[in-house]
């Protein structure tokens, strides 16, 4: 994990530029979603406050920490809370006059965000690939402009491939929860949460080499590169999986900490979002390092002054001026 961390540290400018794009995009999507579902969001937030949903989560986590957790009381309160929330939310007025259209619009917004959020992936990976191959650093915007076609094709492929996998994970976890709900009551939520994290880590690990394969072998069609990336990721699956799982667990831990310690939901969401962006950038570094290892390709993971390069010449000029 050290070399990907060093690679991320030496490319902190790329990290900042990609985070800025992600934040602007997230703000745009949230504004669009709030414009469409603003009244509904306010109503749902009011329902959650009236039913003390946040207080219930905080008390549950605190009781686990101080070893005073009572399973019978937890099951009773959770069942009562879910029934109250179901009744309250069921009485809300949905926009556009029905449930179906609201769900359709919500899914469309999610798909559009999923597509747009991947538009910096190719530029980021191109800059990492150039740094690792030649220790050079061309401007981030240069790759964003030059790789537009490859960016959109990869974004579409990733959306079409990853989104059904995510839906399958969600549906599978819900099915598992309903299947064992009668046998284990509300305790079923614990193994379901663990399975969801594991399956999501598996999904990320299987698609880990699609982006590096697309960027590093750009002469081949993107669809073929995407398939080859999956086949190569299987060979180094465990090398990627445990690091991916660690990143997901850190994000979850940060999220729970924010829920327990920050009163303002907006601030809490902002902190979790920024931390997630940083950790997913690190995960890109992990993926491309493991890809280079799978290909047995030598690579730079830190800045090195190579004689004859522009960086080396500029450094020598600075040293010569100081010497005078």
Number of C-alpha atoms within 10 A of each C-alpha: 10 9 14 20 16 16 21 24 15 16 20 14 13 21 19 14 14 22 20 14 15 20 16 12 15 16 12 13 17 16 13 13 16 14 10 17 19 14 15 16 13 12 17 15 13 12 17 18 12 13 17 13 16 15 12 15 15 15 14 15 14 14 13 11 10 8 9 10 15 11 11 10 10 16 14 12 13 16 14 13 17 13 11 16 18 11 11 16 15 10 9 13 13 18 14 12 9 10 11 11 13 16 12 11 15 14 12 12 17 15 15 12 17 18 19 18 18 18 23 23 19 23 26 22 23 22 23 27 23 16 21 22 16 13 20 18 16 11 11 17 11 11 18 20 11 11 17 15 11 19 23 17 15 25 22 17 17 19 20 14 13 16 16 11 16 16 11 13 19 16 12 16 20 14 13 16 21 14 12 15 14 10 10 11 14 18 15 17 18 11 13 19 13 12 16 18 17 18 20 19 21 19 17 19 24 21 22 28 32 27 26 27 23 26 26 18 12 12 9 12 12 21 15 12 23 21 15 15 21 19 16 19 23 16 11 18 19 13 15 24 20 15 17 27 19 12 18 20 15 15 19 15 13 17 18 16 13 19 19 17 10 13 11 10 11 10 13 19 15 13 15 20 18 15 17 20 19 16 18 17 22 21 22 22 26 23 27 23 27 21 24 19 13 14 10 9 11 11 16 18 23 17 16 12 12 13 10 8 13 12 17 14 14 11 13 13 12 11 11 10 9 8 7 5
